[in-house]
Amino acid sequence: MIYVRLLQNMAVTALAAYLYNQLNLFKNFIKEKQTFKDKIIMFIFFSVLSIIGTYMGINVGGDALANTRPIGAITAGYIGGPIVGAVVGIIAGVHRYFNGGATAIACSISTVLEGVIGGIFRRMAKNNEIKPKDAFVASIIAEIVQMIIIILIAKPYSYAVDLEKIIAIPMIVINSIGTAIFVNIVKNAMDNYNKLGAIQAQKALNIAKKTIEYTKKGINSETSMKISEILCKMANVSGAVISMKDGVFSYYGEKIDENDLKSKINDFYLKSDVNTYSIENQAKNYNFFFAPITINNKIDGVIGMELKDSKSVNEYFGEFLSELSSLLSMQMELFELNEKVTILKDSELKALRAQIEPHFLFNTLNTIASFCRTNPLKARELIIDLSNYFRKSLNKGEFVELDEEIEMLNSYISIEKARYGDRLRVYFYIQKDIGNFKIPSFIIQPIIENSIIHGVLKRADGGKVIVKAEKALDCIKFTIEDNGIGMNIERYNEVVNNWPGTGLRNVNSRLKLLYNSHGLLMSSSEDKGTTVIFKIPMKEVHKVE
């Protein structure tokens, strides 16, 4: 009888899992963007699930209940973490306590511990991944803990023992299965969500690859029309538009009144958080979805797509167009970077900035493409990192604050670590009170890149690069060291005497020119790694404006 009633309660568990997947907090959970409001909703949701489990329990004597209350607490902890599990456990436990009975205190305490145990198992999960098997094991352990607490606390002892004979095995088995079912339903929904996201991300990337041939030439009436045509055909929409604030405008698709379209785009500039617009033309409605083209942190244009009906505008399409606009924005910033490099042809920065493109961009796009199939969330992170990297690179002058340089380097390292995985480890140790000091831009990255390519990646198992910046007497001392393959004496002499390669040679020359210093100081031992040190006088970093 107990088994039958508890199994009937599984329908409630499955329904609850379905409802959870429909909430916005589930989507934010997948994107790892949970807000405080999401946490509150999660507390309420799982507390209600636990309380329902109590009400649906079976009275087995002495007001003791065989119930599914633990499913809510354990699942809350496993999905939301120990804090969420503990809070839900407290709420459900207090409710159980006021229901009374010989096991009221024992069940109240155990409910809190069950939520915490679920959270501990989540913390132990590799790559923060949820697994029904782990949830099942967590539930078994949590239920065993509950049975032990009942034995220890419930009085009289003989009553507790007799109760355990009745409820122990049914509750351990059924509640563990119920927890696993809930987590499995959530995991399947996550997998489907990620698959759809991966498809959209792959589509955006494919379009970006097709359009790069035109964006690298600059956006004008000819190239924008080509891009609009590609967008329309590859995105399988009725029409596509590219509009820039400098006057460039191109629409490809069904014939419409372009003046009305331009008017809607102007409305979007004024209120860019509203991105769906409808245009009436010859008794027909045309629905457009807009996304901004952002260059140098400013909205400089609009990419728009015409959809057959407003129902086609869902979150997946929104994410697709958002990612596509980010990629196109990045390509346009790359064009501006090329233009700036051309203008600055007499500057030492030209050779350094030239290293940013095109191989780095294409290598990164290939990496993002591979993650689109296997880990779409990581692909989105890399798109953001690449966008941030190029944006900060574009805006650099001759000097930059150390904090800004480190922020750009973090984006660069994130991309490189995605390419090389565990073979590459980079650590920054920056003294806290020197972050606002200005240093020559692009002075650290070439050294790190050299350590990665010619040092740690030459080892089969990779290695680490350590970047330090600290005050030392009257200067700021920078140290970049790796545990790569190092150099023999012949190679070392060749490097320090001739500085082959554009990156290190320009860094060395700029340091000597700016600070009348020795430039780069390098030491290296074969199979033990390489260390590069340079110093910037304290009076010079304060003097730079």
Disulfide bonds with the S-S distance in Angstrom:
none
